[in-house]
Amino acid sequence: MAAGSSQAADVAVVGAGLSGLGAAKALADSGHEVVVLEARDRVGGRLLNADLGDGVQVDLGGQWVGSDHTRVQGLAAELGIGIFPQYGKGRNLLDVAGTRRLYRGTIPRLGLGVLWDVFVARRRIARLAAGVSAERPWAAERAAELDGQTLAGWCEANVRTPIARELIGLAGRTVWGTGPEELSMLHVLFYVSSAGSFDKLVDTEGGAQQDRLVGGAQALPLGLAVSLGDRVRLSSPVSRIEHGDDSVRVFAGEVEVEAQRAIVAVPPAIAARIEFDPPLPAQRQLLERHLRPGTLNKCVALYEEPFWRADGLSGESVTDIGPVTLTFDCSPPDGSSGVMLGFVGGPEAREMEAMAPADRRDAVLACFEKLYGPRAAEPVDYAEQAWAGEEWSGGGPTSNFGPGGWTVTGPALREPVGPIHWAGTETATVWSGYMEGALQAGERAAAEILRSVR
Ligand SMILES: Cc1cc2nc3c(=O)[nH]c(=O)nc-3n(C[C@H](O)[C@H](O)[C@H](O)COP(=O)(O)OP(=O)(O)OC[C@H]3O[C@@H](n4cnc5c(N)ncnc54)[C@H](O)[C@@H]3O)c2cc1C
């Protein structure tokens, strides 16, 4: 289709992330005319591969496939993309409050009091999450009370030892890209409920960090885009959607698509920049202001070899050294070179944004050096991705509700507005915030349309 043209379709999809592409593929497979409008000059949204030199692929966005991420596993198999386990041999490191400990598995070796505290907190969270449905968190029995509390406030009241509170906060900075003082406790419970358990969120083996994709996770949307062909229009930021009872007109620069339905598959805070005519209901507009993207930076350093393995270390560490709070060995499957990944999330990520690029690199490498020794200070290459500064993402890994968000605006999350349907990982009820959730949300939005369109 030439620029400046108008096109008719059954469905216009806004956003060529995994969710929008998954929805478009389902609709195209059912014989519907689909157009996908993507703002960037690439597909994949929060999935982004980078080449660190000599063909070493790293993921600067989403990367892990969880043990029960069946949709992602199925799509990878369909596209012929291999899956391999996250490297996990050797011991993990915990470097918190100036003390260094080595451990295996998810739970660090801590004093018995702290261990008990962490165990009790996890059990309490599991019990509370069992009463919160991922479909309707606002309808939980204690919804108002839990939504009025932050994760930090809940920990203050329920977790005795400061170190156990610190550990939960550190985990939260990576899981949500947000400090515990900014997160609604009801949101935490919704997230746990959509993942199945708190343990699955933080575990490697058997959890969300179990496997990686050969060639990087962006291979998934790239593969979907190939099968959709010229139905995907890049560099087409949607700025306006006019909607009637049974039709939409979607405007993206010079392009105009007239369709029966639209699926908006972009993070809610980013959808807020689209002009809707007539305007969206007040509760939906409020939701787009409340559901805020987290702040998560990925910092990756390339080395000639994964030298920490020879020291018996897995490369996984939890630390409050700063600015990095969590590291992982993200070397290629054959270990032919070493890639160390560091996450900087929440308030630290915002602080880092104000620093010059060279200072940011120095700060991250200084942290790697403290954890893994002097060789960590001398990488062959280094890359960093700050998602909060990305115009069409606004942050990551997902969007979060602060206090009051779910109970005031939650019911508008998936509720179609006339012919406009909502997708994107934020709207998922299974593994919300993850690639699996993005696919589930796309699947659900496509199914809504298949039920309503001739
Ligand atoms: C640092 C980081 C680490 C992560 N780690 C993991 C992980 O290990 N495992 C995992 O499963 N998940 C992970 N995630 C989350 C995962 O990446 C996301 O859940 C998933 O990619 C979201 O897909 P989506 O399609 O819902 O949204 P997006 O990927 O955000 O796609 C939305 C698309 O819409 C486009 N767009 C926005 N506005 C407009 C507009 N007006 N017009 C047209 N197009 C528009 C955007 O450019 C984008 O392409 C991580 C994310 C980040 C940022």
The ligand as a Gaussian input file, in Angstrom:
#p B3LYP/6-31G(d) Opt

LIG

0 1
 C       14.102000      -5.418000      30.115000
 C       12.980000      -6.386000      29.905000
 C       13.112000      -7.696000      30.286000
 C       12.070000      -8.600000      30.091000
 N       12.274000      -9.928000      30.375000
 C       11.330000     -10.826000      30.019000
 C       11.614000     -12.222000      30.065000
 O       12.725000     -12.630000      30.372000
 N       10.623000     -13.095000      29.716000
 C        9.387000     -12.663000      29.294000
 O        8.529000     -13.496000      28.999000
 N        9.120000     -11.340000      29.212000
 C       10.055000     -10.416000      29.530000
 N        9.812000      -9.089000      29.371000
 C        8.457000      -8.651000      29.003000
 C        8.141000      -8.875000      27.522000
 O        9.160000      -8.298000      26.742000
 C        6.802000      -8.260000      27.217000
 O        5.814000      -8.832000      28.046000
 C        6.315000      -8.463000      25.786000
 O        7.333000      -8.293000      24.855000
 C        5.188000      -7.454000      25.535000
 O        4.664000      -7.616000      24.247000
 P        3.420000      -6.714000      23.799000
 O        3.149000      -7.038000      22.394000
 O        2.344000      -6.823000      24.788000
 O        3.932000      -5.197000      23.906000
 P        5.127000      -4.450000      23.175000
 O        6.257000      -5.377000      22.953000
 O        5.384000      -3.217000      23.941000
 O        4.528000      -4.089000      21.748000
 C        3.779000      -2.927000      21.515000
 C        4.103000      -2.417000      20.121000
 O        3.261000      -1.311000      19.824000
 C        4.024000      -0.314000      19.171000
 N        3.321000       0.969000      19.363000
 C        3.225000       1.722000      20.487000
 N        2.446000       2.792000      20.260000
 C        2.044000       2.715000      18.965000
 C        1.213000       3.530000      18.120000
 N        0.641000       4.657000      18.567000
 N        1.033000       3.150000      16.837000
 C        1.578000       2.021000      16.342000
 N        2.380000       1.206000      17.107000
 C        2.585000       1.552000      18.391000
 C        5.381000      -0.409000      19.821000
 O        6.393000       0.150000      19.013000
 C        5.540000      -1.922000      19.992000
 O        6.146000      -2.507000      18.872000
 C       10.848000      -8.158000      29.530000
 C       10.714000      -6.834000      29.128000
 C       11.757000      -5.940000      29.304000
 C       11.598000      -4.514000      28.845000

